[in-house]
Amino acid sequence: MDYQYILVKSRRRTYTIKVTGDNRIIIRAPLNVTAEQVERILQSKRGWIEKVLAFNAANTVIGDEIINYSRAYVCGRLLPVEVGPRNAVTPSCVRVTGVKGFRAAYVGSLGKKFLEEFAAVERATGLKAASVKFRAYKSMWGCCDGKCNITFNFKLMMLPQTLQRYVMVHELCHTLHHDHSPQFWAAVARFLPSWKSCRAELKKYNPLVKLYQ
């Protein structure tokens, strides 16, 4: 079976297989699993795996040009990436010194406007974060801790503004409910009735979270 996969062994009796949104195949198996057994598992799930891989391919906006850093999204618009002596987002391109320069480019060029938009969302909802900052998260778009400090993934500034606003509202609602209970989603719906379509659209950009590390 010609699949690349990640094998996670642990003290368990059963096997599970998962295909992530960025098409990583993860197999969780008992400690004594053999390569032959893994191949049989993959073979037995081949139809399902192919179906999920095809679905992911049709429902992502991330192509090779993004993965190899030749182009990058800026508020939902693709711009060429140029390597140079400074990090900045311009109307015509994204200039970076290297992969690690993307964070400085986006926060330095777009961070102020993003925070101004966030402040407008705070006023519109009547909700307030204790503090706001940016990070290069590897697995999420934002986080609200127990003290209502909100941290946004800087890659959020790559997304269309409608999706930026959804994540802003999402994290602000966590200042009311620190979970994903029905009460939390009711709060999100109150401030953003279109949240379900935004959430579905956001999934297309999820592979971005793994990049720019």
N, C-alpha and C positions, 0 to 999 in steps of 0.2 A: 504494500500500500504506500503510495508515494505522497504521504502527508508529512509536513513538519508538525511536530507536536511537543508539548511540555508534559513530562511525566512527573507526577507528585506522588511519592510513596509515603504511606503512613500506617499506623496500627489500625487497620480497618479490614472488614471482611468483604465489602462490596466494591464495585467499580462504578465510577461516574465519568461521563464525558461532557465537556462543555465547549461550545464555540463562541468566543467573545465577539463583540461588535467590530473589532479590528482583525477578525479572522484568525485569532490564535486558538489552537485546539489544545485544551487542557484535559489530561486524563488523571484522575485520582484513583489510586489502586493500592492493594495490600503490599506490604514490604517485600514479599517473596514473589511478586509478579515477574514473569519472564518476557523477553522480547516477543516470543511467539504468541504468548497470550495477548499482549498488547495489539499485535497485528490482527489477531482474530476479533478483538473488540472493535477495532477500526473497520474491519471488513463487515462485521455485523451491522454497523451503524453507517455504512457508506452512503446509502440513499439519503438519510437524514442529514448527514454532514454536507453533502453536495447541495441539498436544498437550502441549508442555512448559509453556506458560502455564497450561493447565488443571490439569496435575499440581501445579504450584506453588501455585495457588489453593486446591486441595483439601488441600494438605499444609503449610499455614502457620497459625499462630495469631495472625498480625498483621493486624488490620483497620484501617479508617479511623480508629477512635477512638484507636488506638495511634499511627498516623502523624501525626495532628493534635494529639497530646499531651493529649487530653482524659481519657485513662485510661492507667494504667501497671501493669505486672506487679510484684508483690512476692512473691517465692518462689512463683511460679506462679499467684498470685491477682490478679485484676484489681481495682484500686482507682481511684477518681476522682482526678484531678489538680486541685489548687487553687493558684492563683497568689497569693502573699502576700509578706510581708517576710522570711521565713526559709525555709531548706531543711531538711526533715525528713520522715521516713517515720513515719506514725502508724498505729494499728490501723484507722483508717477512711479514710485518704487519703494521697496523696503531696503535700506542700506544697513548692513551689519558687518562687524569684524569677524564673525564666525557664528556657529550655532548658538553659543551662549550669549550672543549679543542681541538676540531677539527680544529678550525681556527688557533690556535697557532701551531698545528702540521703541517698543510699544508703550512702556510706562512713561518714558521721557517725552514722547511726542503726542500720545493720546490719553495719558493718565489723567490729566487735569480735566479734560472734557468729559471723560467717563465719570469722574467724581462729581462733576457738576450735574450730570444726568442722574446720578444716584441720589444726590441731594434733592432733586426735583421729585423723584419717586418717593423719597421719605416724606416730603411735604404732602404729596398727593395721597399717600396711604395713612399718614399720621403715625407711622412707625419710625423708630429711630435706632440706629446702630450705636453702640458705645464707642466703637472705633472702626476704621476701614483701612485696609492695606492690600497689597498685591503679593502673590507668591507664584511660583512655578509648580503648581500641583501636578502630580502624575496620574491621578485617577478621578478628579472631580473638578467642577467648574467654580465651586465656591464652598465656603464653610462658615457657619455661625456657631461660636462656642457657647458654653453655658452662661457666660457673662455678657452675651450679645455683641461680642467683637466679631466683625465680619471680615473675612479674607477672601478676595476674589483671585481666581486664576488669571494671570495677565493675558492668557490666550483667549479669554472672553472678548477682548477687544478685536479679535479677528472675525467675530461673528456678526451677522446682521443685527442692527440695533433692536429689532423686535425680540430677538433671542437674548440680547444683553438685558433688556428690560425684564424679561421673564425670570432670568436668574436673579436679578436684583430683587424682584418681588418675592421670589421663592425664599431667598435668604432672609429678607426682612420679616417674612411670616414666621421664620424660626425664632424670632425674638418673642413671639407669642407662644409658639408650640415647638419644643425642641425634639420633635419626632415627625413621622409622616403619618400621623393619625388622621381619621376622617375630619377632625376639627381643623387640622393644619390645611388640608386640601380645600376645605370650605373657605378658609381665610384667603388662600391663593385665588380661588374662583371669585371671591368678592371683589378683589382688586384687579384681577385679570381674567375675565370670563373666557378668553381664548387660550387658556393655559394648556389644555390638552393638545391642541394642534402645535403650540410652541414646543411642548415637551417632545412630541414626535419628531418635529423638525430638528430639534437640538441633537437627537441621537445620530443624525447624519454626520455631525461634526465631531462626534466622540473620539474618533481616532486622533484628532489634533492633540488631545490631552497627553498622549504618549510621546509626542514629538517635542523638539526644542529643549531638550534636557542638557 
